[in-house]
Amino acid sequence: VCVFVCLCFTITFIYLFIISTVSTVSTVFDKMSQTPQAAIQADWDNREFVETISSGIRRIAEFLNDFDASTRYKLATLNEKLTSLERSLEFVEAKIEKSNETPG
């Protein structure tokens, strides 16, 4: 469930990034028709925006990778415990079966 929520968040974030980038690029072109200083300022603003979005996406990817590794480790540990319990259960079942077979 958490992976699904993270994936939905990531997709939404990327969608908003694309929408914002389109509007930011159109702002740059609007300002380029005004003055060179305004165009330069708009370009720097756009670069700062892209860097912010890129670092956000990078952090999300790192979180998802860490979450994946953590989940895989926990699932492997749980699998080992379940395997051990299954072996113990089989052993107990065999002992019970053997005790039922011997007359006594």
Residue frames as a rotation matrix with the C-alpha (Angstrom) as fourth column:
VAL 1
0.578 0.816 0.000 0.00
0.816 -0.578 0.000 0.00
0.000 0.000 -1.000 0.00
CYS 2
0.473 -0.466 -0.747 2.80
0.147 -0.795 0.589 2.41
-0.869 -0.389 -0.308 0.91
VAL 3
-0.620 -0.714 0.324 4.60
0.415 0.052 0.908 1.69
-0.665 0.698 0.264 -2.37
PHE 4
-0.119 0.677 0.726 1.40
0.979 -0.043 0.201 2.46
0.167 0.735 -0.657 -4.27
VAL 5
0.800 0.405 -0.443 1.00
0.517 -0.839 0.167 5.76
-0.304 -0.363 -0.881 -2.41
CYS 6
0.034 -0.883 -0.468 4.63
0.080 -0.465 0.882 6.68
-0.996 -0.067 0.055 -3.07
LEU 7
-0.645 -0.241 0.725 4.25
0.688 0.230 0.689 5.80
-0.332 0.943 0.017 -6.73
CYS 8
0.349 0.852 0.390 1.10
0.922 -0.388 0.020 7.91
0.169 0.353 -0.920 -7.03
PHE 9
0.694 -0.168 -0.700 2.87
0.249 -0.856 0.453 10.79
-0.676 -0.489 -0.552 -5.30
THR 10
-0.388 -0.921 0.010 5.81
0.252 -0.095 0.963 10.49
-0.886 0.377 0.269 -7.68
ILE 11
-0.422 0.299 0.856 3.59
0.906 0.118 0.406 10.44
0.020 0.947 -0.321 -10.76
THR 12
0.698 0.712 -0.077 1.65
0.716 -0.695 0.066 13.46
-0.007 -0.101 -0.995 -9.50
PHE 13
0.385 -0.652 -0.654 4.89
0.170 -0.646 0.744 15.28
-0.907 -0.398 -0.138 -8.73
ILE 14
-0.644 -0.645 0.411 6.25
0.484 0.072 0.872 14.62
-0.592 0.761 0.266 -12.23
TYR 15
0.003 0.744 0.668 2.96
0.980 -0.136 0.147 15.73
0.200 0.654 -0.730 -13.80
LEU 16
0.839 0.302 -0.453 3.04
0.441 -0.864 0.241 18.98
-0.319 -0.402 -0.858 -11.83
PHE 17
-0.083 -0.953 -0.290 6.67
0.232 -0.301 0.925 19.44
-0.969 0.009 0.246 -12.82
ILE 18
-0.580 -0.110 0.807 5.80
0.799 0.117 0.590 19.15
-0.160 0.987 0.020 -16.50
ILE 19
0.466 0.833 0.298 2.89
0.848 -0.517 0.116 21.59
0.250 0.199 -0.948 -16.19
SER 20
0.728 -0.227 -0.647 5.03
0.259 -0.783 0.566 24.07
-0.635 -0.580 -0.511 -14.25
THR 21
-0.354 -0.926 0.132 7.91
0.446 -0.043 0.894 23.76
-0.822 0.375 0.428 -16.70
VAL 22
-0.228 0.349 0.909 5.66
0.957 -0.092 0.275 24.57
0.179 0.933 -0.313 -19.64
SER 23
0.816 0.577 0.043 4.35
0.554 -0.801 0.226 27.68
0.164 -0.160 -0.973 -17.91
THR 24
0.467 -0.727 -0.503 7.86
0.215 -0.458 0.862 28.68
-0.858 -0.511 -0.058 -16.81
VAL 25
-0.482 -0.645 0.593 9.24
0.721 0.093 0.687 28.28
-0.498 0.759 0.420 -20.34
SER 26
0.186 0.610 0.770 6.44
0.887 -0.442 0.136 30.43
0.424 0.657 -0.623 -21.73
THR 27
0.893 0.066 -0.446 7.29
0.324 -0.782 0.533 33.04
-0.313 -0.620 -0.719 -19.07
VAL 28
-0.073 -0.992 -0.099 10.93
0.418 -0.121 0.900 32.98
-0.905 0.024 0.424 -20.24
PHE 29
-0.454 -0.069 0.888 9.87
0.891 -0.064 0.450 33.58
0.026 0.996 0.091 -23.84
ASP 30
0.657 0.727 0.199 7.56
0.696 -0.687 0.210 36.40
0.290 0.000 -0.957 -22.74
LYS 31
0.745 -0.410 -0.526 10.38
0.167 -0.649 0.742 38.08
-0.646 -0.641 -0.415 -20.83
MET 32
-0.252 -0.871 0.422 12.87
0.722 0.122 0.681 37.56
-0.645 0.476 0.598 -23.65
SER 33
0.053 0.337 0.940 10.77
0.901 -0.422 0.100 39.87
0.430 0.842 -0.326 -25.79
GLN 34
0.941 0.295 -0.166 11.10
0.339 -0.814 0.471 42.58
0.004 -0.500 -0.866 -23.12
THR 35
0.622 -0.775 0.108 14.69
-0.767 -0.632 -0.115 43.27
0.157 -0.012 -0.987 -22.00
PRO 36
0.086 -0.676 -0.732 17.87
-0.207 0.707 -0.677 41.21
0.974 0.210 -0.079 -21.86
GLN 37
-0.760 -0.383 0.526 18.06
-0.554 -0.043 -0.832 41.71
0.341 -0.923 -0.179 -18.07
ALA 38
0.065 0.875 0.480 14.53
-0.943 0.212 -0.258 40.38
-0.327 -0.436 0.838 -17.59
ALA 39
0.666 0.134 -0.734 15.32
-0.522 0.786 -0.331 37.44
0.533 0.603 0.593 -19.85
ILE 40
-0.371 -0.884 -0.286 18.46
-0.254 0.392 -0.884 36.63
0.893 -0.255 -0.370 -17.86
GLN 41
-0.652 0.198 0.732 16.56
-0.755 -0.076 -0.651 36.89
-0.073 -0.977 0.200 -14.58
ALA 42
0.471 0.882 -0.018 13.81
-0.870 0.462 -0.170 34.65
-0.142 0.096 0.985 -15.94
ASP 43
0.362 -0.432 -0.826 16.42
-0.360 0.752 -0.552 32.16
0.860 0.497 0.117 -17.12
TRP 44
-0.739 -0.653 0.166 18.01
-0.364 0.180 -0.914 32.05
0.567 -0.736 -0.370 -13.65
ASP 45
-0.267 0.737 0.621 14.59
-0.908 0.023 -0.417 31.66
-0.322 -0.676 0.663 -12.06
ASN 46
0.662 0.512 -0.547 13.85
-0.702 0.679 -0.214 28.82
0.262 0.526 0.809 -14.44
ARG 47
-0.089 -0.792 -0.604 17.17
-0.254 0.605 -0.755 27.12
0.963 0.087 -0.255 -13.70
GLU 48
-0.789 -0.154 0.595 16.55
-0.600 -0.018 -0.800 27.44
0.134 -0.988 -0.078 -9.96
PHE 49
0.195 0.954 0.226 13.08
-0.940 0.248 -0.236 25.96
-0.281 -0.166 0.945 -10.40
VAL 50
0.582 -0.032 -0.813 14.40
-0.478 0.795 -0.373 23.04
0.658 0.605 0.447 -12.45
GLU 51
-0.528 -0.838 -0.142 17.11
-0.298 0.339 -0.893 22.39
0.796 -0.429 -0.428 -9.84
THR 52
-0.526 0.423 0.737 14.50
-0.823 -0.037 -0.567 22.37
-0.213 -0.905 0.368 -7.05
ILE 53
0.589 0.791 -0.165 12.32
-0.803 0.551 -0.227 19.92
-0.089 0.266 0.960 -8.95
SER 54
0.284 -0.568 -0.773 15.31
-0.375 0.676 -0.634 17.74
0.882 0.470 -0.021 -9.86
SER 55
-0.765 -0.587 0.263 16.47
-0.451 0.197 -0.871 17.53
0.459 -0.785 -0.416 -6.26
GLY 56
-0.130 0.813 0.568 12.92
-0.917 0.120 -0.381 16.68
-0.377 -0.570 0.730 -5.19
ILE 57
0.730 0.362 -0.580 12.73
-0.612 0.725 -0.317 13.86
0.305 0.586 0.751 -7.72
ARG 58
-0.179 -0.892 -0.414 16.17
-0.350 0.451 -0.821 12.66
0.920 -0.002 -0.393 -6.63
ARG 59
-0.713 -0.044 0.700 15.04
-0.701 0.041 -0.712 12.57
0.003 -0.998 -0.060 -2.98
ILE 60
0.377 0.910 0.173 11.90
-0.874 0.411 -0.260 10.64
-0.308 -0.053 0.950 -3.93
ALA 61
0.556 -0.238 -0.796 13.97
-0.433 0.735 -0.523 8.12
0.709 0.635 0.306 -5.89
GLU 62
-0.586 -0.808 0.053 16.38
-0.418 0.246 -0.875 7.70
0.694 -0.535 -0.482 -2.96
PHE 63
-0.373 0.539 0.755 13.45
-0.872 0.074 -0.483 7.19
-0.317 -0.839 0.442 -0.59
LEU 64
0.671 0.691 -0.270 11.87
-0.741 0.614 -0.271 4.59
-0.021 0.382 0.924 -2.86
ASN 65
0.184 -0.694 -0.696 15.19
-0.327 0.625 -0.709 2.74
0.927 0.358 -0.112 -3.24
ASP 66
-0.771 -0.444 0.457 15.75
-0.542 0.081 -0.836 2.78
0.334 -0.893 -0.303 0.54
PHE 67
-0.001 0.877 0.481 12.17
-0.923 0.185 -0.338 1.65
-0.385 -0.444 0.809 1.11
ASP 68
0.654 0.202 -0.729 12.62
-0.598 0.728 -0.336 -1.17
0.463 0.656 0.597 -1.40
ALA 69
-0.300 -0.863 -0.406 15.83
-0.277 0.486 -0.829 -2.37
0.913 -0.137 -0.385 0.25
SER 70
-0.723 0.079 0.687 14.31
-0.691 -0.044 -0.722 -2.16
-0.026 -0.996 0.087 3.72
THR 71
0.326 0.939 0.105 11.18
-0.908 0.342 -0.240 -4.01
-0.262 -0.017 0.965 2.65
ARG 72
0.456 -0.224 -0.861 13.15
-0.451 0.776 -0.441 -6.73
0.767 0.590 0.253 0.90
TYR 73
-0.663 -0.748 0.029 15.28
-0.355 0.280 -0.892 -7.23
0.659 -0.602 -0.451 4.03
LYS 74
-0.495 0.546 0.676 12.22
-0.806 0.003 -0.592 -7.42
-0.326 -0.838 0.439 6.30
LEU 75
0.582 0.733 -0.353 10.47
-0.813 0.536 -0.229 -9.84
0.021 0.420 0.907 3.95
ALA 76
0.060 -0.649 -0.759 13.57
-0.347 0.699 -0.625 -12.05
0.936 0.300 -0.183 3.79
THR 77
-0.840 -0.347 0.417 13.77
-0.480 0.119 -0.869 -12.09
0.252 -0.930 -0.267 7.60
LEU 78
-0.052 0.924 0.380 10.07
-0.900 0.122 -0.419 -12.92
-0.434 -0.364 0.824 7.84
ASN 79
0.544 0.200 -0.815 10.52
-0.674 0.683 -0.282 -15.69
0.500 0.702 0.506 5.26
GLU 80
-0.487 -0.794 -0.364 13.34
-0.308 0.546 -0.779 -17.22
0.817 -0.267 -0.510 7.34
LYS 81
-0.745 0.266 0.612 11.17
-0.628 0.029 -0.778 -17.13
-0.224 -0.964 0.145 10.47
LEU 82
0.343 0.933 -0.113 8.24
-0.907 0.297 -0.299 -18.71
-0.245 0.205 0.948 8.63
THR 83
0.242 -0.346 -0.906 10.48
-0.514 0.746 -0.422 -21.43
0.823 0.568 0.002 7.21
SER 84
-0.815 -0.573 0.088 11.78
-0.338 0.346 -0.875 -22.18
0.471 -0.743 -0.476 10.71
LEU 85
-0.398 0.759 0.515 8.23
-0.783 0.011 -0.621 -22.33
-0.477 -0.651 0.590 12.08
GLU 86
0.495 0.575 -0.651 7.16
-0.843 0.498 -0.201 -24.64
0.209 0.649 0.732 9.25
ARG 87
-0.240 -0.677 -0.696 10.05
-0.336 0.730 -0.595 -27.00
0.911 0.091 -0.403 10.03
SER 88
-0.899 -0.067 0.432 9.15
-0.437 0.124 -0.891 -26.98
0.006 -0.990 -0.141 13.72
LEU 89
0.016 0.993 0.121 5.52
-0.916 0.063 -0.396 -27.66
-0.400 -0.104 0.910 12.92
GLU 90
0.392 0.055 -0.918 6.45
-0.655 0.718 -0.236 -30.56
0.646 0.694 0.317 10.63
PHE 91
-0.666 -0.705 -0.243 8.66
-0.270 0.531 -0.803 -31.97
0.695 -0.470 -0.544 13.38
VAL 92
-0.702 0.477 0.529 5.86
-0.606 -0.009 -0.795 -31.73
-0.375 -0.879 0.295 15.96
GLU 93
0.347 0.861 -0.373 3.37
-0.933 0.276 -0.231 -33.27
-0.096 0.428 0.899 13.54
ALA 94
0.039 -0.421 -0.906 5.77
-0.467 0.794 -0.389 -36.15
0.884 0.438 -0.166 12.87
LYS 95
-0.909 -0.386 0.158 6.23
-0.297 0.334 -0.895 -36.75
0.293 -0.860 -0.418 16.61
ILE 96
-0.299 0.884 0.358 2.47
-0.800 -0.028 -0.599 -36.72
-0.520 -0.466 0.716 17.17
GLU 97
0.439 0.441 -0.783 1.95
-0.844 0.502 -0.191 -39.08
0.309 0.744 0.592 14.25
LYS 98
-0.364 -0.680 -0.637 4.64
-0.323 0.733 -0.598 -41.43
0.874 -0.012 -0.486 15.55
SER 99
-0.900 0.037 0.434 3.20
-0.425 0.140 -0.894 -41.40
-0.094 -0.989 -0.110 19.06
ASN 100
0.101 0.995 0.014 -0.23
-0.915 0.098 -0.392 -42.30
-0.391 0.026 0.920 17.68
GLU 101
0.303 -0.048 -0.952 1.24
-0.686 0.682 -0.253 -45.25
0.661 0.730 0.174 15.76
THR 102
-0.698 -0.640 -0.321 3.04
-0.233 0.627 -0.744 -46.90
0.678 -0.444 -0.586 18.68
PRO 103
0.359 0.839 -0.409 0.82
0.183 0.367 0.912 -48.97
0.915 -0.403 -0.022 20.91
GLY 104
-0.642 -0.757 -0.126 1.14
0.270 -0.070 -0.960 -48.01
0.718 -0.650 0.250 24.41
